[in-house]
Amino acid sequence: MSRALAKALTSQWAATLYAAAVSVGLTFLLGRVLGPAQFGQYSYILTVASIFAILQDGGFSTLIFRETAKAALTANTDRPPLMSLALGHLGATTLLGLALVPLFPDADNLPLGAAVAYYALFTAAALVSSSLKGHNNFAAEGLWRALSRTATALGVGIALLFPSPGPTAVFLGLLAGQAVACITPYGRALRVRPRLAPTREVYAPCLAFLCISAATTIYFRCDIILLRLLTDDPAAVGNYAAAYRLIEGVIMLATPLAHIFFRTLRLSLNDTAAFKHSFTRMLGVMIALSVAATAGGLLLGPFILTLAFGDKYADAIPLLAWLLGSLPFILPNYVLTQALVALGRERAYALLTVLAAVLNILLNLLLIPLLAAKGAALATIATEATLCAGLALCFVRGGFGAGAREKGMEKE
């Protein structure tokens, strides 16, 4: 491992471990303070808002990361900077989201409005992260994420000091904390004029990335929504959400590695042999990590759940055992998807994720009425396994060459 890679990975993992520790601590605190019913409502609102956040992002965070890692679109001086276009899109979609809030039940209006506003700033922070990582400033990006996580945690902590805090107070705390982070010097990249100037060269890849994010989030999050709609037990949603938080913790730890892998793959784009070698090595690392994480989760997961959430979440323990079965597919899928995006073959990836989302919804609709939360866990495993097979088939059939559109961009 090179010194530069080791430094980047160390800074990213340090930031991720810190953010994960704070996030897990907040989740455990919220679970205890809110109780299963309110924690279930909080998880539901969080899920709905996070799905809308896909539209707020519009695929710009991925595009900025890719194009700053290996300049192509960014070399075009005839259009506004990508950050300006991203912020213009973000502002317009956030206004749309706030206008749609009254369509939801009255009890959800206030927390959902606060959540939409929070995710606007959360998305802005993600744009800063994409720019920093694309420019190989992984250490600075790690500090930025640590700052954002600290500010939002303090905001939530203050909100929980108020009498009888609920989901609305939590989201307002997150909103205030993220706002403080964005006005610090680390958020200077956001101090550009928002612009709306749709161009095909920008919005064509953004549309593909938008489809990918939407489909991925839907099949990661629709289980919470469908559990809320198809069962009459709010505590079941809370138990499932608690079990899934541990899976998300593993995914969070793997994300920095996947991002560094992506930049390496992107820079070796013109050398097929080097690309294939890096891809194979990275896939092996993720497979090994998935096996270790699954085994560790089976051994330590029940203890961690009980320690973190308390005995009232005992029903989450068997759900965790089922959800761990998805990790051997989720982590290798990270490398498979990053490689397709690096190659400029995001359209194939987008198609596969849309099909996976449809499959996941259908499986949840079938299994939740029969098996409740266990059915949602089984739907997750089946979806990730199917996606893994589809992604592998893309490389079997298409090889490791860049997409036609990407080759054309390289010649410009």
HUBELWO-V16061 format. One record per residue. N is the residue number from 1. SS is DSSP state (A for helix, B for strand, O for the rest). PHI is phi in degrees with one decimal (999 if undefined). PSI is psi in whole degrees, 0 to 359 (* if undefined). Layout:
n: <N | N>
ss: <SS | SS>
phi: <PHI | PHI>
psi: <PSI | PSI>
This chain:
n: <1 | 2 | 3 | 4 | 5 | 6 | 7 | 8 | 9 | 10 | 11 | 12 | 13 | 14 | 15 | 16 | 17 | 18 | 19 | 20 | 21 | 22 | 23 | 24 | 25 | 26 | 27 | 28 | 29 | 30 | 31 | 32 | 33 | 34 | 35 | 36 | 37 | 38 | 39 | 40 | 41 | 42 | 43 | 44 | 45 | 46 | 47 | 48 | 49 | 50 | 51 | 52 | 53 | 54 | 55 | 56 | 57 | 58 | 59 | 60 | 61 | 62 | 63 | 64 | 65 | 66 | 67 | 68 | 69 | 70 | 71 | 72 | 73 | 74 | 75 | 76 | 77 | 78 | 79 | 80 | 81 | 82 | 83 | 84 | 85 | 86 | 87 | 88 | 89 | 90 | 91 | 92 | 93 | 94 | 95 | 96 | 97 | 98 | 99 | 100 | 101 | 102 | 103 | 104 | 105 | 106 | 107 | 108 | 109 | 110 | 111 | 112 | 113 | 114 | 115 | 116 | 117 | 118 | 119 | 120 | 121 | 122 | 123 | 124 | 125 | 126 | 127 | 128 | 129 | 130 | 131 | 132 | 133 | 134 | 135 | 136 | 137 | 138 | 139 | 140 | 141 | 142 | 143 | 144 | 145 | 146 | 147 | 148 | 149 | 150 | 151 | 152 | 153 | 154 | 155 | 156 | 157 | 158 | 159 | 160 | 161 | 162 | 163 | 164 | 165 | 166 | 167 | 168 | 169 | 170 | 171 | 172 | 173 | 174 | 175 | 176 | 177 | 178 | 179 | 180 | 181 | 182 | 183 | 184 | 185 | 186 | 187 | 188 | 189 | 190 | 191 | 192 | 193 | 194 | 195 | 196 | 197 | 198 | 199 | 200 | 201 | 202 | 203 | 204 | 205 | 206 | 207 | 208 | 209 | 210 | 211 | 212 | 213 | 214 | 215 | 216 | 217 | 218 | 219 | 220 | 221 | 222 | 223 | 224 | 225 | 226 | 227 | 228 | 229 | 230 | 231 | 232 | 233 | 234 | 235 | 236 | 237 | 238 | 239 | 240 | 241 | 242 | 243 | 244 | 245 | 246 | 247 | 248 | 249 | 250 | 251 | 252 | 253 | 254 | 255 | 256 | 257 | 258 | 259 | 260 | 261 | 262 | 263 | 264 | 265 | 266 | 267 | 268 | 269 | 270 | 271 | 272 | 273 | 274 | 275 | 276 | 277 | 278 | 279 | 280 | 281 | 282 | 283 | 284 | 285 | 286 | 287 | 288 | 289 | 290 | 291 | 292 | 293 | 294 | 295 | 296 | 297 | 298 | 299 | 300 | 301 | 302 | 303 | 304 | 305 | 306 | 307 | 308 | 309 | 310 | 311 | 312 | 313 | 314 | 315 | 316 | 317 | 318 | 319 | 320 | 321 | 322 | 323 | 324 | 325 | 326 | 327 | 328 | 329 | 330 | 331 | 332 | 333 | 334 | 335 | 336 | 337 | 338 | 339 | 340 | 341 | 342 | 343 | 344 | 345 | 346 | 347 | 348 | 349 | 350 | 351 | 352 | 353 | 354 | 355 | 356 | 357 | 358 | 359 | 360 | 361 | 362 | 363 | 364 | 365 | 366 | 367 | 368 | 369 | 370 | 371 | 372 | 373 | 374 | 375 | 376 | 377 | 378 | 379 | 380 | 381 | 382 | 383 | 384 | 385 | 386 | 387 | 388 | 389 | 390 | 391 | 392 | 393 | 394 | 395 | 396 | 397 | 398 | 399 | 400 | 401 | 402 | 403 | 404 | 405 | 406 | 407 | 408 | 409 | 410 | 411 | 412>
ss: <O | O | A | A | A | A | A | A | A | A | A | A | A | A | A | A | A | A | A | A | A | A | A | A | A | A | A | A | A | A | A | A | A | A | A | A | A | A | A | A | A | A | A | A | A | A | A | A | A | A | A | A | A | A | A | A | A | O | O | A | A | A | A | A | A | A | A | A | A | O | O | O | A | A | A | O | O | O | O | O | O | A | A | A | A | A | A | A | A | A | A | A | A | A | A | A | A | A | A | A | A | A | A | O | O | A | A | A | A | A | A | A | A | A | A | A | A | A | A | A | A | A | A | A | A | A | A | A | A | A | A | A | A | A | O | O | O | A | A | A | A | A | A | A | A | A | A | A | A | A | A | A | A | A | A | A | A | A | A | O | O | O | O | O | O | O | A | A | A | A | A | A | A | A | A | A | A | A | A | A | A | A | O | O | A | A | A | A | A | A | O | O | O | O | O | O | O | O | O | A | A | A | A | A | A | A | A | A | A | A | A | A | A | A | A | A | A | A | A | A | A | A | A | A | A | A | A | A | A | A | O | O | O | A | A | A | A | A | A | A | A | A | A | A | A | A | A | A | A | A | A | A | A | A | A | A | A | A | A | A | A | A | A | A | A | A | A | O | O | O | O | A | A | A | A | A | A | A | A | A | A | A | A | A | A | A | A | A | A | A | A | A | A | A | A | A | A | A | A | A | A | A | A | A | A | A | A | A | A | O | A | A | A | O | O | A | A | A | A | A | A | A | A | A | A | A | A | A | A | A | A | A | A | A | A | A | A | A | A | A | A | A | O | O | O | A | A | A | A | A | A | A | A | A | A | A | A | A | A | A | A | A | A | A | A | A | A | A | A | A | A | O | A | A | A | A | A | A | A | A | A | A | A | A | A | A | A | A | A | A | A | A | A | A | A | A | A | A | O | O | O | O | O | A | A | A | A | A | A | A | A | O>
phi: <999 | -69.7 | -63.5 | -63.2 | -65.4 | -62.6 | -64.6 | -62.6 | -67.1 | -62.3 | -64.7 | -68.4 | -68.6 | -61.6 | -65.4 | -67.3 | -62.9 | -64.8 | -62.0 | -65.0 | -62.2 | -65.9 | -63.9 | -64.6 | -60.8 | -64.1 | -60.9 | -63.6 | -63.8 | -63.8 | -59.9 | -75.8 | -72.0 | -80.2 | 82.4 | -54.7 | -67.8 | -69.8 | -65.6 | -65.3 | -66.1 | -59.2 | -65.0 | -65.3 | -62.6 | -59.7 | -66.8 | -60.0 | -66.2 | -68.1 | -68.5 | -67.0 | -60.9 | -61.1 | -68.3 | -62.3 | -71.4 | 65.6 | 85.4 | -69.0 | -62.6 | -68.6 | -63.4 | -62.3 | -60.3 | -65.4 | -77.7 | -81.5 | -69.5 | -148.1 | -55.7 | -148.0 | -61.8 | -67.5 | -78.6 | -78.9 | -94.5 | -88.2 | -135.2 | -61.1 | -57.9 | -59.3 | -64.7 | -63.3 | -65.9 | -64.1 | -70.7 | -62.8 | -62.3 | -61.7 | -63.9 | -65.3 | -71.1 | -65.9 | -61.5 | -62.1 | -61.4 | -64.4 | -69.9 | -87.1 | -55.1 | -61.5 | -73.9 | -89.1 | -54.7 | -55.0 | -65.5 | -100.2 | -62.5 | -64.1 | -64.1 | -69.8 | -61.3 | -64.4 | -67.5 | -63.0 | -64.7 | -62.1 | -68.4 | -63.3 | -72.0 | -60.7 | -66.3 | -59.9 | -64.0 | -66.0 | -64.4 | -62.1 | -60.0 | -62.2 | -64.4 | -63.8 | -67.9 | -62.0 | -88.7 | 69.0 | -95.7 | -67.6 | -66.6 | -63.8 | -65.2 | -63.3 | -64.5 | -62.8 | -66.2 | -64.8 | -63.4 | -62.0 | -66.7 | -63.7 | -63.5 | -69.5 | -65.6 | -64.3 | -61.4 | -66.9 | -58.9 | -65.8 | -61.9 | -73.7 | -76.7 | -73.5 | -62.7 | 46.7 | -68.0 | -130.1 | -55.6 | -60.7 | -61.7 | -63.4 | -69.2 | -65.7 | -63.9 | -61.7 | -61.4 | -64.1 | -64.2 | -66.0 | -62.8 | -61.2 | -62.8 | -70.1 | -92.4 | -78.3 | -56.0 | -63.6 | -90.5 | -61.0 | -63.1 | -83.6 | -87.4 | -130.2 | -74.7 | -64.5 | -134.5 | -118.1 | -143.0 | -58.2 | -133.6 | -63.8 | -63.7 | -92.0 | -81.5 | -65.4 | -66.8 | -60.9 | -62.7 | -64.6 | -65.5 | -63.1 | -61.2 | -62.5 | -63.2 | -63.1 | -64.7 | -63.2 | -65.8 | -61.5 | -79.5 | -86.6 | -114.7 | -64.9 | -63.2 | -63.5 | -64.6 | -68.4 | -62.1 | -64.6 | -82.6 | -100.6 | -123.7 | -108.1 | -121.2 | -57.7 | -65.1 | -63.5 | -65.1 | -62.7 | -64.5 | -65.5 | -62.6 | -63.9 | -63.9 | -71.7 | -60.4 | -69.5 | -64.7 | -63.4 | -63.3 | -64.2 | -61.4 | -61.0 | -68.2 | -82.7 | -60.8 | -58.2 | -62.1 | -64.0 | -68.3 | -67.1 | -57.4 | -59.8 | -63.5 | -62.2 | -64.7 | -63.5 | -72.7 | -96.6 | -58.2 | -87.0 | -121.1 | -58.5 | -65.2 | -66.9 | -61.4 | -63.2 | -63.0 | -63.1 | -60.1 | -62.9 | -64.3 | -66.3 | -63.9 | -61.8 | -62.5 | -67.9 | -63.2 | -63.0 | -63.8 | -66.0 | -65.5 | -64.8 | -66.6 | -65.5 | -63.6 | -64.1 | -65.8 | -66.0 | -79.6 | -106.6 | -55.7 | -58.9 | -64.6 | -65.0 | -60.3 | -66.0 | -64.3 | -79.2 | -100.4 | 101.6 | -65.5 | -69.7 | -104.4 | -60.8 | -68.7 | -80.3 | -63.4 | -64.8 | -66.7 | -61.9 | -59.3 | -70.0 | -64.6 | -60.6 | -66.3 | -86.5 | -61.5 | -61.7 | -104.4 | -62.4 | -69.3 | -61.0 | -60.5 | -56.3 | -68.3 | -60.1 | -73.4 | -61.9 | -66.6 | -63.4 | -66.1 | -60.8 | -79.8 | 78.4 | -106.7 | -68.6 | -66.2 | -64.2 | -62.4 | -60.9 | -60.4 | -64.4 | -69.8 | -63.7 | -62.7 | -65.0 | -64.2 | -62.1 | -60.1 | -64.0 | -63.3 | -62.4 | -65.4 | -64.5 | -62.7 | -80.3 | -90.1 | -61.9 | -61.4 | -88.7 | -122.5 | 57.2 | -64.6 | -61.9 | -63.0 | -64.1 | -65.0 | -65.1 | -63.6 | -63.6 | -61.2 | -63.0 | -66.1 | -65.1 | -65.4 | -65.4 | -62.3 | -59.7 | -64.2 | -65.5 | -65.0 | -60.7 | -62.9 | -58.3 | -79.2 | -64.9 | -88.0 | -102.1 | 70.3 | -117.4 | -89.4 | -68.8 | -64.7 | -60.1 | -65.1 | -64.5 | -64.6 | -64.2 | -66.0 | -66.3 | -77.7 | -72.2>
psi: <129 | 160 | 320 | 317 | 318 | 319 | 315 | 315 | 321 | 313 | 321 | 317 | 323 | 314 | 320 | 317 | 320 | 311 | 321 | 317 | 316 | 316 | 316 | 318 | 318 | 317 | 315 | 319 | 315 | 320 | 321 | 317 | 317 | 329 | 162 | 319 | 307 | 328 | 326 | 318 | 318 | 315 | 323 | 312 | 318 | 320 | 313 | 313 | 323 | 329 | 318 | 331 | 337 | 317 | 323 | 320 | 318 | 15 | 359 | 325 | 318 | 319 | 316 | 317 | 312 | 315 | 335 | 335 | 325 | 97 | 133 | 284 | 326 | 345 | 347 | 115 | 2 | 2 | 163 | 156 | 153 | 324 | 321 | 317 | 322 | 317 | 325 | 315 | 317 | 316 | 316 | 316 | 328 | 319 | 320 | 315 | 316 | 327 | 335 | 346 | 318 | 348 | 345 | 165 | 148 | 323 | 338 | 354 | 308 | 309 | 326 | 320 | 316 | 323 | 320 | 317 | 319 | 316 | 339 | 314 | 325 | 318 | 320 | 319 | 323 | 326 | 320 | 316 | 317 | 318 | 315 | 316 | 321 | 328 | 11 | 23 | 61 | 327 | 314 | 323 | 322 | 318 | 322 | 316 | 321 | 320 | 314 | 317 | 322 | 314 | 317 | 325 | 319 | 322 | 316 | 319 | 317 | 319 | 324 | 349 | 342 | 154 | 136 | 58 | 145 | 191 | 323 | 314 | 321 | 314 | 326 | 323 | 317 | 317 | 313 | 317 | 316 | 325 | 317 | 317 | 320 | 338 | 1 | 167 | 333 | 335 | 17 | 333 | 340 | 353 | 61 | 161 | 122 | 138 | 147 | 103 | 77 | 125 | 148 | 321 | 334 | 312 | 342 | 306 | 327 | 321 | 319 | 315 | 326 | 315 | 319 | 311 | 318 | 310 | 318 | 314 | 322 | 314 | 348 | 333 | 340 | 339 | 321 | 315 | 314 | 326 | 319 | 321 | 328 | 354 | 158 | 22 | 99 | 329 | 330 | 322 | 316 | 318 | 317 | 318 | 321 | 315 | 321 | 337 | 325 | 323 | 318 | 329 | 318 | 316 | 320 | 320 | 330 | 340 | 313 | 320 | 318 | 322 | 320 | 320 | 317 | 313 | 321 | 316 | 319 | 319 | 337 | 20 | 324 | 0 | 96 | 319 | 317 | 321 | 312 | 320 | 314 | 317 | 313 | 317 | 316 | 322 | 320 | 320 | 315 | 323 | 316 | 318 | 322 | 320 | 315 | 318 | 321 | 314 | 316 | 322 | 321 | 324 | 316 | 346 | 311 | 320 | 316 | 317 | 313 | 318 | 320 | 312 | 338 | 170 | 337 | 350 | 27 | 329 | 349 | 342 | 309 | 331 | 322 | 318 | 320 | 316 | 330 | 337 | 347 | 341 | 320 | 348 | 322 | 312 | 313 | 328 | 330 | 310 | 318 | 317 | 320 | 323 | 318 | 318 | 319 | 326 | 354 | 21 | 45 | 339 | 318 | 318 | 317 | 315 | 316 | 320 | 325 | 315 | 321 | 320 | 317 | 316 | 317 | 319 | 315 | 317 | 320 | 318 | 328 | 317 | 327 | 315 | 334 | 318 | 4 | 228 | 328 | 323 | 322 | 321 | 317 | 324 | 323 | 315 | 312 | 321 | 313 | 323 | 318 | 317 | 319 | 317 | 318 | 318 | 317 | 321 | 326 | 320 | 329 | 320 | 324 | 348 | 206 | 25 | 149 | 153 | 160 | 318 | 320 | 321 | 321 | 321 | 324 | 330 | 339 | *>
